[in-house]
Amino acid sequence: MAGLIQRTATAIDDMWQSIWGDASRGEKIIIATILLATGLAIPVIPIVWVARLIAN
């Protein structure tokens, strides 16, 4: 079970890095605006933070 959680957290971290890490400043503003406008920032940001903690 711990391995599954670790792999899932690593996958979420990798996905976030591929989206956020490679984005330009304008793309980051667009992504953040869409997340805030749709209300997804509330569940997405904490999930990503927890996944990054577990993955590392």
C-alpha positions as CSV (number, residue, x, y, z in Angstrom):
1,M,0.0,0.0,0.0
2,A,2.8,2.4,0.8
3,G,4.4,1.7,-2.6
4,L,1.1,2.6,-4.3
5,I,0.9,5.9,-2.4
6,Q,4.5,6.7,-3.2
7,R,4.1,5.9,-6.9
8,T,0.8,8.0,-7.1
9,A,2.5,10.9,-5.3
10,T,5.5,10.7,-7.7
11,A,3.2,10.6,-10.7
12,I,1.2,13.7,-9.5
13,D,4.5,15.5,-8.8
14,D,5.9,14.6,-12.2
15,M,2.6,15.8,-13.9
16,W,2.7,19.1,-12.0
17,Q,6.3,19.7,-12.9
18,S,5.7,19.0,-16.5
19,I,2.8,21.5,-16.6
20,W,4.0,24.2,-14.2
21,G,7.8,23.9,-14.4
22,D,8.0,24.2,-18.2
23,A,5.4,27.0,-18.4
24,S,6.3,30.6,-19.2
25,R,5.1,33.4,-16.9
26,G,2.1,34.1,-19.2
27,E,1.1,30.4,-19.2
28,K,1.4,30.3,-15.4
29,I,-0.9,33.3,-15.1
30,I,-3.5,31.7,-17.5
31,I,-3.3,28.3,-15.6
32,A,-3.7,30.1,-12.2
33,T,-6.6,32.2,-13.5
34,I,-8.4,29.1,-14.9
35,L,-7.9,27.2,-11.6
36,L,-9.2,30.1,-9.6
37,A,-12.1,30.8,-11.9
38,T,-13.3,27.2,-11.9
39,G,-12.7,26.8,-8.1
40,L,-10.2,24.0,-8.7
41,A,-7.4,25.8,-6.9
42,I,-9.0,24.9,-3.6
43,P,-8.6,21.1,-4.1
44,V,-5.7,21.0,-6.5
45,I,-3.1,23.1,-4.7
46,P,-3.2,21.1,-1.4
47,I,-3.2,17.8,-3.2
48,V,-0.1,18.8,-5.2
49,W,1.7,20.0,-2.0
50,V,0.9,16.8,-0.2
51,A,2.0,14.7,-3.2
52,R,5.3,16.7,-3.4
53,L,6.0,16.0,0.3
54,I,5.3,12.3,-0.1
55,A,7.2,12.0,-3.4
56,N,10.3,13.7,-1.9
